[in-house]
Amino acid sequence: MKFGALRFALPLCAGLASQVQAQSSLTLYGIVDAGFRHVSNSGVGSIDSLSSGGYRTSRLGIRGSEDLGGGLRVGIKLETLIGVDTGNVGSTSMPGQFWNRGSYVEILDRGWGTLRLGYDLHPVYVTWMENDPWLNIGMGSSGNLYDTLQNGPLRAVFGPLSKNDTTLHYARNMLQYFSPNVHGFSGALALAPRENETVATGAARLRLIRLGYNAGGPFSAAVAHAVSDVQLRAGTPTNRLDDSVATVAYDFGVVRLAGTWRQFRAAGSRQANWMLAATVPVATGKVQLSHGRTRLSGTVTTQLAPGTVAGPVDGNGGAMWVVGYAHSLSKRTTLYTQAARIENRGQSFMALPGGPAVNAGNFAGGRSTGFELGIAHTF
């Protein structure tokens, strides 16, 4: 009798388990990317190195979701940076920040959109990054043309803190809403409270809006604007940064072209960035080209870079050219190579990643060149 009941119960439990598995999932995923990199900075020297994340950022992540029925779904994401060349994991500058590439929970409704809570890339940065063929990564990154090392609005607001720990890319304590796509149009809103913390701990108040158009055809466009209120140290005044982006792209089939503009503005100074990009699909991969320019204007008086003095930054800036090729060995494995060059103007001293250390004294107006060859595998 007991044996007969067991024979009946086992298929029933298996059926219930399969239903549960169909409604919820948990996935471990990641990317391992490593390459050889050579960077030469004029008058300073050159360095050969093993790089991590030259084509796609090396990472380890957990993604989960559950179907609640009635068009509702809950999702989670936890993701951390991996240094393939060193074995390091997590943030190198924020102690204790293990999930430094995203940690959030979200609820999605087919009719109403998505509400997301946690640490995440914010929509202004995504608008800029998604039309960069290098996804703002490695030697070809459009982010090579802005940082907190140079005198300008970013340093005036954030001080010498690494740009990866500011609200230029990610934001902590963030509440985001993403509308559904209606006839190609969509929007996003974001708010992150500062929680009485300083930027040195990664906290800043963020307010953001984004509007975009993408109907699944060849044309897409978007505009976005964010305001960050930052306190460098307890008891000091709050600094404001305005971050604006506009982008347009068209896929002709034989080539996808994109143009993007991004401007940072703080009291006394501003920095405008432009990027033109082309992606050309070929039989076994794609050729990627980009050209970026940055220009600073106004006057800086505080948070000065070492070796500089207060005054105007008009005439500072630079240009970058990048060309590369990504060859698909399979759906998961890609060989890549790229070459890049940055030319500085005025007192700017921007350089490609992985090269000798530069500063206002040894590299102002200098030129940085380099190339990279690597392999990326997705799992």
KOLVEXVEX-255041 format. One record per residue (C-alpha): x negated, y, z. Coordinates in nm, 2 decimals, decimal comma. Each point is the difference from the previous one (the first is absolute). Last residue first. Layout:
N
<<X; Y; Z>>,
...
//
This chain:
379
<<-2,98; 3,13; -2,05>>,
<<-0,16; 0,28; -0,22>>,
<<-0,35; -0,03; -0,13>>,
<<-0,22; 0,30; -0,10>>,
<<-0,34; -0,02; -0,18>>,
<<-0,27; 0,26; -0,04>>,
<<-0,22; 0,23; -0,21>>,
<<-0,06; 0,36; 0,09>>,
<<-0,15; 0,31; -0,15>>,
<<-0,13; 0,33; 0,13>>,
<<-0,06; 0,37; -0,04>>,
<<0,00; 0,29; 0,24>>,
<<-0,10; 0,36; -0,11>>,
<<-0,09; 0,29; 0,23>>,
<<0,15; 0,34; 0,05>>,
<<-0,09; -0,02; 0,37>>,
<<-0,19; -0,32; 0,06>>,
<<-0,28; 0,04; 0,26>>,
<<0,12; 0,28; 0,22>>,
<<0,38; -0,03; -0,03>>,
<<-0,03; -0,37; 0,08>>,
<<-0,07; -0,34; -0,16>>,
<<-0,05; -0,35; 0,13>>,
<<-0,14; -0,24; -0,27>>,
<<0,27; -0,17; -0,21>>,
<<0,27; -0,25; 0,08>>,
<<0,30; 0,22; -0,08>>,
<<-0,04; 0,25; -0,29>>,
<<-0,10; 0,35; 0,11>>,
<<0,15; 0,34; 0,09>>,
<<-0,25; 0,28; 0,08>>,
<<0,19; 0,33; -0,07>>,
<<-0,20; 0,33; 0,03>>,
<<0,07; 0,12; -0,35>>,
<<0,10; -0,28; -0,24>>,
<<-0,04; -0,37; 0,04>>,
<<-0,03; -0,26; -0,28>>,
<<0,13; -0,35; 0,08>>,
<<-0,07; -0,30; -0,23>>,
<<0,16; -0,34; -0,02>>,
<<-0,06; -0,35; -0,14>>,
<<0,23; -0,30; 0,03>>,
<<-0,01; -0,38; -0,02>>,
<<0,26; -0,25; 0,09>>,
<<0,06; -0,38; 0,02>>,
<<0,35; -0,09; 0,10>>,
<<0,14; -0,31; 0,18>>,
<<0,37; -0,06; 0,09>>,
<<0,19; -0,03; -0,32>>,
<<-0,31; -0,15; -0,16>>,
<<-0,34; 0,11; -0,13>>,
<<0,14; 0,35; -0,06>>,
<<-0,26; 0,25; -0,12>>,
<<0,01; 0,35; 0,14>>,
<<-0,19; 0,27; -0,19>>,
<<-0,13; 0,34; 0,11>>,
<<-0,05; 0,36; -0,08>>,
<<-0,02; 0,29; 0,25>>,
<<-0,07; 0,37; -0,03>>,
<<0,00; 0,24; 0,30>>,
<<0,00; 0,38; 0,02>>,
<<-0,09; 0,24; 0,28>>,
<<0,09; 0,27; 0,25>>,
<<-0,13; 0,32; 0,14>>,
<<0,04; 0,32; -0,20>>,
<<0,21; 0,18; 0,27>>,
<<-0,10; -0,14; 0,34>>,
<<-0,01; 0,35; 0,17>>,
<<-0,17; 0,05; 0,34>>,
<<-0,12; -0,17; 0,31>>,
<<-0,34; -0,16; -0,01>>,
<<-0,13; -0,34; -0,10>>,
<<-0,27; -0,24; 0,13>>,
<<0,24; -0,23; 0,18>>,
<<0,35; 0,03; -0,15>>,
<<0,21; 0,28; 0,16>>,
<<0,29; -0,08; 0,23>>,
<<0,10; 0,37; -0,01>>,
<<-0,03; 0,30; -0,22>>,
<<0,09; -0,11; -0,35>>,
<<0,11; 0,23; -0,29>>,
<<0,20; -0,04; -0,31>>,
<<-0,04; -0,24; -0,30>>,
<<-0,09; -0,35; -0,07>>,
<<0,01; -0,19; -0,33>>,
<<0,02; -0,37; -0,07>>,
<<-0,02; -0,19; -0,33>>,
<<0,08; -0,35; -0,11>>,
<<-0,05; -0,21; -0,31>>,
<<0,11; -0,36; -0,02>>,
<<-0,05; -0,30; -0,22>>,
<<0,12; -0,36; 0,03>>,
<<-0,05; -0,29; -0,25>>,
<<0,23; -0,30; 0,06>>,
<<0,00; -0,37; 0,02>>,
<<-0,03; -0,31; -0,23>>,
<<0,17; 0,11; -0,32>>,
<<-0,03; 0,38; 0,06>>,
<<0,21; 0,24; 0,20>>,
<<-0,11; 0,37; -0,01>>,
<<0,04; 0,20; 0,32>>,
<<-0,05; 0,38; -0,03>>,
<<-0,03; 0,26; 0,28>>,
<<-0,01; 0,37; 0,04>>,
<<-0,05; 0,14; 0,35>>,
<<0,03; 0,35; 0,14>>,
<<-0,09; 0,11; 0,36>>,
<<0,06; 0,34; 0,16>>,
<<-0,16; 0,10; 0,33>>,
<<0,12; 0,29; 0,21>>,
<<-0,13; 0,25; 0,25>>,
<<0,09; 0,27; 0,26>>,
<<0,26; -0,18; 0,20>>,
<<0,04; -0,35; -0,15>>,
<<0,09; -0,13; -0,34>>,
<<-0,07; -0,34; -0,16>>,
<<0,10; -0,04; -0,37>>,
<<0,06; -0,30; -0,21>>,
<<0,06; -0,02; -0,38>>,
<<0,05; -0,32; -0,20>>,
<<-0,01; -0,09; -0,37>>,
<<0,07; -0,35; -0,13>>,
<<-0,05; -0,18; -0,33>>,
<<0,08; -0,37; -0,06>>,
<<-0,15; -0,14; -0,32>>,
<<0,10; -0,25; -0,28>>,
<<0,34; -0,02; 0,15>>,
<<0,07; 0,38; -0,01>>,
<<0,04; 0,01; 0,38>>,
<<0,07; 0,35; 0,12>>,
<<-0,09; 0,16; 0,33>>,
<<0,07; 0,32; 0,20>>,
<<-0,12; 0,12; 0,34>>,
<<0,05; 0,27; 0,25>>,
<<-0,15; 0,01; 0,35>>,
<<0,00; 0,25; 0,29>>,
<<-0,19; -0,02; 0,34>>,
<<0,06; 0,30; 0,24>>,
<<-0,23; -0,01; 0,30>>,
<<0,08; 0,17; 0,33>>,
<<-0,24; 0,04; 0,30>>,
<<0,13; -0,01; 0,36>>,
<<-0,20; 0,22; 0,24>>,
<<-0,24; -0,16; 0,26>>,
<<0,10; -0,13; 0,34>>,
<<-0,06; -0,37; -0,08>>,
<<-0,24; -0,03; -0,29>>,
<<0,05; 0,00; -0,38>>,
<<0,37; 0,07; 0,01>>,
<<0,17; -0,07; -0,34>>,
<<0,33; 0,10; -0,16>>,
<<0,03; -0,18; -0,33>>,
<<0,24; 0,12; -0,27>>,
<<0,08; -0,22; -0,30>>,
<<0,12; 0,06; -0,35>>,
<<0,10; -0,24; -0,29>>,
<<0,07; 0,02; -0,37>>,
<<0,05; -0,30; -0,23>>,
<<0,01; -0,11; -0,36>>,
<<0,04; -0,32; -0,21>>,
<<0,04; -0,07; -0,37>>,
<<-0,05; -0,34; -0,17>>,
<<0,33; -0,16; 0,13>>,
<<0,09; -0,15; 0,33>>,
<<0,22; 0,30; 0,09>>,
<<-0,27; 0,18; 0,20>>,
<<0,07; 0,35; 0,12>>,
<<-0,13; 0,13; 0,33>>,
<<0,07; 0,24; 0,29>>,
<<-0,22; 0,00; 0,32>>,
<<0,04; 0,18; 0,34>>,
<<-0,23; 0,01; 0,30>>,
<<-0,04; 0,12; 0,35>>,
<<-0,31; -0,11; 0,20>>,
<<-0,11; 0,06; 0,36>>,
<<-0,35; -0,12; 0,06>>,
<<-0,15; -0,30; 0,20>>,
<<-0,31; -0,19; -0,09>>,
<<-0,16; 0,02; 0,34>>,
<<-0,24; 0,27; -0,11>>,
<<0,31; 0,17; -0,15>>,
<<0,12; 0,09; 0,35>>,
<<0,30; -0,15; 0,19>>,
<<0,31; 0,16; 0,13>>,
<<0,22; -0,26; -0,18>>,
<<-0,10; 0,14; -0,34>>,
<<0,34; -0,09; -0,15>>,
<<0,01; -0,16; -0,34>>,
<<0,28; 0,08; -0,25>>,
<<0,06; -0,13; -0,35>>,
<<0,25; 0,05; -0,27>>,
<<0,01; -0,19; -0,34>>,
<<0,19; 0,04; -0,32>>,
<<0,12; -0,19; -0,31>>,
<<0,12; 0,07; -0,35>>,
<<0,00; -0,26; -0,28>>,
<<0,38; -0,02; -0,03>>,
<<0,02; -0,04; 0,38>>,
<<-0,30; -0,16; 0,16>>,
<<0,07; -0,06; 0,37>>,
<<-0,12; 0,26; 0,25>>,
<<-0,31; -0,05; 0,20>>,
<<0,00; 0,12; 0,36>>,
<<-0,31; 0,02; 0,21>>,
<<-0,07; 0,03; 0,38>>,
<<-0,37; 0,03; 0,07>>,
<<-0,18; -0,05; 0,33>>,
<<-0,33; 0,00; -0,18>>,
<<-0,06; 0,15; -0,35>>,
<<-0,22; -0,13; -0,28>>,
<<-0,17; 0,16; -0,30>>,
<<-0,07; 0,37; 0,06>>,
<<0,15; -0,03; 0,35>>,
<<-0,35; -0,04; 0,16>>,
<<-0,20; -0,31; 0,09>>,
<<-0,10; -0,08; -0,36>>,
<<-0,11; 0,36; -0,04>>,
<<-0,27; -0,07; 0,26>>,
<<0,01; 0,26; 0,28>>,
<<-0,25; 0,29; -0,06>>,
<<0,27; 0,27; 0,08>>,
<<0,36; -0,09; -0,09>>,
<<0,15; 0,34; -0,09>>,
<<-0,30; 0,21; -0,11>>,
<<-0,17; -0,32; -0,14>>,
<<0,30; -0,06; -0,23>>,
<<0,05; 0,36; -0,10>>,
<<-0,36; 0,06; -0,12>>,
<<-0,36; -0,06; 0,10>>,
<<-0,10; -0,34; -0,11>>,
<<-0,04; -0,31; 0,22>>,
<<0,38; -0,04; 0,05>>,
<<0,05; -0,16; -0,35>>,
<<0,12; 0,06; -0,35>>,
<<-0,15; -0,09; -0,34>>,
<<-0,08; -0,36; 0,09>>,
<<0,37; -0,05; 0,06>>,
<<0,05; -0,04; -0,37>>,
<<-0,16; -0,34; 0,05>>,
<<-0,22; -0,14; -0,27>>,
<<-0,28; -0,12; 0,22>>,
<<0,23; -0,17; 0,25>>,
<<0,37; 0,03; 0,03>>,
<<0,25; 0,29; -0,06>>,
<<0,23; -0,25; -0,19>>,
<<-0,28; -0,03; -0,27>>,
<<0,25; 0,08; -0,28>>,
<<0,11; 0,30; 0,20>>,
<<0,37; 0,04; -0,07>>,
<<0,10; -0,19; 0,32>>,
<<-0,24; 0,21; 0,21>>,
<<0,16; 0,34; -0,02>>,
<<0,36; -0,11; 0,06>>,
<<-0,12; -0,24; 0,26>>,
<<-0,18; 0,29; 0,18>>,
<<0,32; 0,20; 0,01>>,
<<0,21; -0,30; 0,10>>,
<<-0,19; -0,09; 0,32>>,
<<-0,22; -0,31; 0,04>>,
<<0,12; -0,18; 0,31>>,
<<0,01; -0,02; 0,38>>,
<<0,34; -0,06; 0,15>>,
<<0,37; 0,01; -0,08>>,
<<0,17; -0,05; -0,34>>,
<<0,36; 0,07; -0,10>>,
<<0,09; -0,13; -0,35>>,
<<0,28; 0,08; -0,24>>,
<<0,38; 0,04; 0,04>>,
<<0,15; -0,24; -0,26>>,
<<-0,25; -0,28; 0,00>>,
<<-0,07; 0,03; 0,37>>,
<<-0,35; -0,04; 0,14>>,
<<-0,12; 0,00; 0,36>>,
<<-0,37; 0,07; 0,07>>,
<<-0,27; -0,10; 0,24>>,
<<-0,35; 0,15; -0,01>>,
<<-0,37; -0,05; 0,03>>,
<<-0,22; 0,12; -0,29>>,
<<-0,35; 0,01; -0,12>>,
<<-0,18; 0,05; 0,34>>,
<<0,15; -0,30; 0,17>>,
<<-0,30; -0,04; 0,24>>,
<<0,00; 0,35; 0,14>>,
<<-0,18; -0,06; 0,33>>,
<<-0,28; 0,25; -0,05>>,
<<0,08; 0,25; -0,29>>,
<<-0,31; 0,04; -0,22>>,
<<-0,08; -0,34; -0,15>>,
<<0,37; -0,09; -0,03>>,
<<0,08; -0,37; -0,03>>,
<<-0,22; -0,30; -0,08>>,
<<-0,37; -0,02; -0,04>>,
<<-0,15; -0,29; -0,19>>,
<<-0,29; 0,21; -0,13>>,
<<0,03; -0,02; -0,38>>,
<<0,36; -0,12; 0,00>>,
<<0,10; 0,30; 0,21>>,
<<0,37; -0,09; 0,06>>,
<<0,27; 0,26; 0,06>>,
<<0,32; -0,09; 0,19>>,
<<0,36; -0,06; -0,08>>,
<<0,32; -0,07; 0,20>>,
<<0,33; 0,02; -0,18>>,
<<0,36; -0,06; 0,11>>,
<<0,33; -0,03; -0,19>>,
<<0,37; -0,01; 0,10>>,
<<0,27; -0,06; -0,27>>,
<<0,36; 0,12; -0,04>>,
<<0,21; -0,07; -0,31>>,
<<0,28; -0,17; 0,19>>,
<<-0,24; -0,25; 0,15>>,
<<-0,27; 0,04; 0,25>>,
<<-0,27; -0,12; -0,24>>,
<<-0,33; -0,01; 0,20>>,
<<-0,34; 0,12; -0,11>>,
<<-0,37; -0,04; 0,08>>,
<<-0,33; 0,12; -0,12>>,
<<-0,33; -0,07; 0,17>>,
<<-0,32; 0,16; -0,14>>,
<<-0,37; -0,03; -0,06>>,
<<-0,19; 0,26; -0,20>>,
<<-0,27; 0,07; -0,26>>,
<<0,10; 0,32; -0,18>>,
<<0,04; -0,06; -0,37>>,
<<-0,26; 0,09; -0,26>>,
<<-0,31; 0,09; 0,20>>,
<<0,13; -0,14; 0,33>>,
<<-0,31; -0,12; 0,17>>,
<<-0,34; 0,11; -0,13>>,
<<-0,34; -0,17; -0,01>>,
<<-0,26; 0,27; -0,03>>,
<<-0,26; 0,17; -0,21>>,
<<-0,09; 0,36; 0,11>>,
<<-0,14; 0,30; -0,18>>,
<<-0,20; 0,31; 0,08>>,
<<0,06; 0,35; 0,13>>,
<<-0,09; 0,24; -0,28>>,
<<0,30; -0,12; -0,21>>,
<<0,21; -0,26; 0,17>>,
<<-0,02; -0,35; -0,15>>,
<<0,25; -0,27; 0,08>>,
<<-0,03; -0,37; -0,08>>,
<<0,27; -0,25; 0,10>>,
<<0,02; -0,38; -0,01>>,
<<0,35; -0,13; 0,07>>,
<<0,24; -0,15; 0,25>>,
<<0,38; -0,03; 0,01>>,
<<0,20; -0,24; 0,22>>,
<<0,37; 0,07; -0,01>>,
<<0,26; -0,12; 0,25>>,
<<0,32; -0,19; 0,09>>,
<<0,17; -0,18; 0,28>>,
<<0,37; -0,03; -0,06>>,
<<0,29; -0,03; 0,23>>,
<<0,35; -0,07; -0,13>>,
<<0,37; 0,01; 0,09>>,
<<0,33; -0,09; -0,16>>,
<<-0,11; -0,30; -0,21>>,
<<-0,19; -0,13; 0,30>>,
<<0,31; 0,02; 0,21>>,
<<0,20; -0,19; -0,26>>,
<<-0,27; -0,26; -0,03>>,
<<0,01; -0,05; 0,38>>,
<<0,38; -0,04; -0,01>>,
<<-0,03; -0,27; -0,26>>,
<<-0,28; -0,18; 0,19>>,
<<0,21; 0,01; 0,31>>,
<<0,29; -0,16; -0,18>>,
<<-0,22; -0,26; -0,16>>,
<<-0,14; -0,10; 0,34>>,
<<0,34; 0,01; 0,18>>,
<<0,17; -0,29; -0,19>>,
<<-0,29; -0,24; 0,04>>,
<<-0,03; 0,10; 0,37>>,
<<0,37; -0,08; 0,05>>,
<<-0,05; -0,34; -0,15>>,
<<-0,30; -0,07; 0,22>>,
<<0,19; 0,10; 0,31>>,
<<0,28; -0,24; -0,09>>,
//
